[in-house]
């Protein structure tokens, strides 16, 4: 890693030069808000994951084992070792990052492989809210990793494009 460099710059300003002219060339400051952790330094392998109709499971070190339980309330994932039902698992890969909502804080796109009586590939999309990871949605694909980051959008290998909708503040599939 290259250490910080200190550069000294002397600007000479003649008549007609103003601070507004100098400020016009500067990049706008980042959005100021609550102190958010750097997404590159977060542990994206230990997350609570929403598995749609099955409910949520807790991943540890990028992996979660669960049992699909069928009871009076329907089908749901359980991580209770005594649960009876079909076994399932989910494995997470390292995240890719993209600023979907334009707030200058990157969201994490985390590829997964879900094995629940059949293999499902996809990616979870997480943002930081109040300094904590919050799942924005999940995108299913037919391969691993199954997506690319294209500007401020997520494009699946099937050609579906996902983006942030500022009006509804949700992750949506573009028409």
Buried (B, 14 or more C-beta within 10 A) or exposed (E): EEEEEEEEEEEEEEEEEEEEEEEEEEEEEEEEEEEBEEBEEBEBBBBEBBBEEBBBBEBEEBEBBBBBBEEEEEEBBBEEEEBEBEEBEBBBBEBBBBBBBEBEBBBBBBBBBBEBEEEBBBBBBBBBEEEEBEBBBBBBBEEBBBBEBEEEBBBBBEEBEBBBEEEEEEBEEEE
